[in-house]
Amino acid sequence: MITFLDIFGTFAFAISGAFHAVKYELDLLGVLVLSVATGVGGGIVRDLILGFTPPAAFQDETYLLVCFVGGLLVFIGSTKIAARWDSVMASDALGLSVFAAIGAAKASICGLDTIGIIMMAAITATGGGIIRDILVCEIPAVLKTDFYATAALFGGACFVVTRAFGCSESVQLFCAIAATISIRIIAMKYKISLPRVKSLPASPEQLTQERKARVKTKYRSRKF
């Protein structure tokens, strides 16, 4: 079941990556590159960090084939798929939750502790999207929109908690998946996001110069 969900999540992420290529009007190769980067990028980064070589995406070519299929579908029928974007985002949320759970499980197998498990959950779930955004020169979406990485972190934390209580691996995976997808769907439905930093009225250098000028003026006024 987990393998099926993993493939399904890879497919959903591949479609999401391909739509970024459509946004920038890339050619067929560009569409396929973003599909693969988004679909398997996070898993590849995770496996390299944990020392699993070659990464699972290269040991089982099904993952790469699924990414190619997703990219081709978008290249051929982007208009029809875009009209069903809500379904794509729902499957994307499922993929996020499955990837977070699998990342946490692999980290646990490698003997990582709490922080390591939670970080691997987030890296696996969001790594592909980060690579995708960097390739098209965007600020990674996980740093500025929605409860995306936050949901993955929470899923990893749930995995750690259930592991601490001695639950079976299947229960740990289920709880991580359920927690991640619940938070992600709620955030999408109610448009919830983390607080954002307010933009500065000027650059830090300019603000520093203005502060020094005010201090200097105040000192002179007191002196005279």
Secondary structure per residue as TSV (DSSP state, phi and psi in degrees):
chain	resnum	aa	ss	phi	psi
A	1	M	-	360.0	-43.8
A	2	I	H	-63.3	-39.6
A	3	T	H	-62.5	-42.7
A	4	F	H	-61.4	-45.9
A	5	L	H	-65.2	-35.4
A	6	D	H	-63.4	-43.8
A	7	I	H	-64.9	-42.2
A	8	F	H	-62.9	-43.5
A	9	G	H	-64.2	-39.6
A	10	T	H	-60.4	-42.5
A	11	F	H	-62.7	-44.5
A	12	A	H	-63.1	-43.1
A	13	F	H	-65.6	-37.2
A	14	A	H	-62.3	-41.4
A	15	I	H	-64.0	-42.4
A	16	S	H	-60.1	-42.7
A	17	G	H	-65.8	-39.7
A	18	A	H	-63.8	-35.4
A	19	F	H	-67.5	-27.6
A	20	H	H	-65.5	-36.6
A	21	A	H	-66.1	-39.0
A	22	V	H	-63.4	-39.9
A	23	K	H	-56.9	-37.9
A	24	Y	T	-99.4	10.5
A	25	E	T	54.6	46.8
A	26	L	-	-78.2	164.8
A	27	D	-	-81.7	-177.0
A	28	L	H	-57.5	-42.2
A	29	L	H	-62.3	-41.8
A	30	G	H	-61.8	-39.9
A	31	V	H	-62.1	-46.0
A	32	L	H	-67.7	-37.4
A	33	V	H	-63.0	-46.3
A	34	L	H	-68.6	-32.6
A	35	S	H	-62.8	-48.0
A	36	V	H	-67.2	-44.3
A	37	A	H	-59.2	-41.7
A	38	T	H	-75.9	-39.2
A	39	G	H	-71.0	-40.9
A	40	V	H	-121.9	-1.8
A	41	G	H	-57.7	-46.3
A	42	G	H	-63.3	-41.0
A	43	G	H	-66.4	-37.3
A	44	I	H	-65.8	-45.6
A	45	V	H	-60.5	-44.2
A	46	R	H	-58.7	-48.4
A	47	D	H	-64.6	-37.5
A	48	L	H	-66.6	-40.8
A	49	I	H	-64.9	-39.8
A	50	L	H	-84.0	-7.8
A	51	G	T	88.0	15.4
A	52	F	-	-86.6	102.1
A	53	T	S	-129.5	142.5
A	54	P	S	-67.3	156.7
A	55	P	-	-57.2	154.8
A	56	A	H	-55.5	-33.9
A	57	A	H	-62.4	-25.1
A	58	F	H	-96.3	-17.8
A	59	Q	H	-80.8	-33.3
A	60	D	S	-120.8	104.1
A	61	E	T	-69.8	-6.2
A	62	T	H	-56.1	-39.1
A	63	Y	H	-62.9	-44.7
A	64	L	H	-67.7	-39.7
A	65	L	H	-63.0	-40.1
A	66	V	H	-62.2	-40.3
A	67	C	H	-64.1	-41.7
A	68	F	H	-62.5	-42.2
A	69	V	H	-62.6	-44.9
A	70	G	H	-60.9	-43.0
A	71	G	H	-65.0	-41.6
A	72	L	H	-65.6	-39.8
A	73	L	H	-61.1	-42.4
A	74	V	H	-68.0	-41.2
A	75	F	H	-60.9	-36.9
A	76	I	H	-85.2	-42.6
A	77	G	H	-128.1	46.9
A	78	S	H	-59.9	-37.0
A	79	T	H	-64.9	-45.1
A	80	K	H	-67.7	-39.4
A	81	I	H	-69.2	-39.0
A	82	A	H	-60.7	-32.8
A	83	A	T	-68.3	-15.3
A	84	R	T	-115.4	36.1
A	85	W	H	-63.9	-28.0
A	86	D	H	-63.5	-37.1
A	87	S	H	-69.1	-38.1
A	88	V	H	-63.2	-42.6
A	89	M	H	-68.0	-32.8
A	90	A	H	-66.9	-43.2
A	91	S	H	-69.4	-31.7
A	92	D	H	-63.0	-39.7
A	93	A	H	-64.6	-38.0
A	94	L	H	-66.5	-42.8
A	95	G	H	-61.5	-41.6
A	96	L	H	-57.7	-46.2
A	97	S	H	-67.8	-40.6
A	98	V	H	-66.5	-43.8
A	99	F	H	-63.6	-38.4
A	100	A	H	-63.0	-43.3
A	101	A	H	-65.6	-44.0
A	102	I	H	-66.2	-40.2
A	103	G	H	-61.2	-42.0
A	104	A	H	-64.8	-41.0
A	105	A	H	-64.6	-43.2
A	106	K	H	-66.5	-37.5
A	107	A	H	-64.4	-39.5
A	108	S	H	-64.2	-41.2
A	109	I	H	-61.0	-35.5
A	110	C	T	-79.7	-0.9
A	111	G	T	87.1	12.5
A	112	L	-	-70.0	152.4
A	113	D	-	-95.0	-163.8
A	114	T	H	-51.0	-56.8
A	115	I	H	-62.8	-42.5
A	116	G	H	-62.0	-42.2
A	117	I	H	-64.0	-46.2
A	118	I	H	-64.3	-41.1
A	119	M	H	-65.9	-40.2
A	120	M	H	-66.4	-33.1
A	121	A	H	-61.9	-45.5
A	122	A	H	-70.1	-41.1
A	123	I	H	-64.3	-43.4
A	124	T	H	-63.8	-40.5
A	125	A	H	-76.9	-30.7
A	126	T	H	-115.4	-10.0
A	127	G	H	-57.8	-42.1
A	128	G	H	-62.3	-42.0
A	129	G	H	-65.7	-36.3
A	130	I	H	-65.6	-44.8
A	131	I	H	-61.2	-43.6
A	132	R	H	-56.6	-48.4
A	133	D	H	-67.8	-36.5
A	134	I	H	-65.6	-37.9
A	135	L	H	-62.4	-29.9
A	136	V	T	-105.9	18.1
A	137	C	T	59.7	44.2
A	138	E	-	-113.1	154.0
A	139	I	-	-66.8	126.6
A	140	P	-	-49.7	131.9
A	141	A	G	-60.0	-30.2
A	142	V	G	-66.4	-15.9
A	143	L	G	-93.1	-7.5
A	144	K	T	-138.1	-10.7
A	145	T	S	-134.1	144.5
A	146	D	S	55.7	174.0
A	147	F	S	-90.3	82.8
A	148	Y	S	-107.6	-69.8
A	149	A	H	-64.1	-34.6
A	150	T	H	-60.7	-41.4
A	151	A	H	-64.2	-41.1
A	152	A	H	-65.4	-40.6
A	153	L	H	-62.2	-41.9
A	154	F	H	-65.5	-39.5
A	155	G	H	-61.9	-41.8
A	156	G	H	-62.9	-37.7
A	157	A	H	-64.7	-40.0
A	158	C	H	-63.8	-36.7
A	159	F	H	-61.0	-44.1
A	160	V	H	-63.3	-42.9
A	161	V	H	-64.0	-46.7
A	162	T	H	-66.6	-33.2
A	163	R	H	-65.9	-39.6
A	164	A	H	-63.6	-30.9
A	165	F	T	-84.4	3.5
A	166	G	T	77.0	21.5
A	167	C	-	-70.2	158.1
A	168	S	-	-67.9	163.1
A	169	E	H	-62.1	-37.4
A	170	S	H	-64.2	-38.8
A	171	V	H	-67.3	-40.1
A	172	Q	H	-60.5	-45.6
A	173	L	H	-64.8	-44.1
A	174	F	H	-62.4	-44.4
A	175	C	H	-64.7	-40.2
A	176	A	H	-64.1	-43.0
A	177	I	H	-64.5	-47.1
A	178	A	H	-62.8	-42.7
A	179	A	H	-65.7	-45.0
A	180	T	H	-64.4	-49.0
A	181	I	H	-69.1	-32.2
A	182	S	H	-65.0	-47.7
A	183	I	H	-64.8	-41.5
A	184	R	H	-64.6	-44.8
A	185	I	H	-68.0	-41.2
A	186	I	H	-61.7	-42.5
A	187	A	H	-63.3	-40.6
A	188	M	H	-67.5	-42.0
A	189	K	H	-66.3	-44.4
A	190	Y	H	-101.8	8.3
A	191	K	T	53.7	50.3
A	192	I	-	-91.1	138.5
A	193	S	-	-146.7	163.0
A	194	L	-	-71.8	155.7
A	195	P	-	-58.9	142.7
A	196	R	-	-105.6	149.6
A	197	V	-	-70.8	139.8
A	198	K	-	-78.3	142.3
A	199	S	-	-67.4	144.9
A	200	L	-	-80.6	147.8
A	201	P	S	-68.1	-20.0
A	202	A	S	-157.3	177.0
A	203	S	-	-69.8	156.2
A	204	P	H	-56.3	-36.9
A	205	E	H	-63.6	-43.8
A	206	Q	H	-65.9	-41.1
A	207	L	H	-64.0	-37.4
A	208	T	H	-65.8	-43.3
A	209	Q	H	-63.5	-40.7
A	210	E	H	-64.1	-40.4
A	211	R	H	-64.1	-43.5
A	212	K	H	-64.4	-37.8
A	213	A	H	-65.3	-39.8
A	214	R	H	-65.7	-41.6
A	215	V	H	-63.9	-42.0
A	216	K	H	-65.1	-42.3
A	217	T	H	-65.1	-40.8
A	218	K	H	-65.5	-38.6
A	219	Y	H	-64.8	-42.3
A	220	R	H	-66.1	-39.4
A	221	S	H	-64.9	-36.4
A	222	R	H	-71.3	-35.0
A	223	K	H	-66.9	-36.3
A	224	F	-	-98.0	360.0
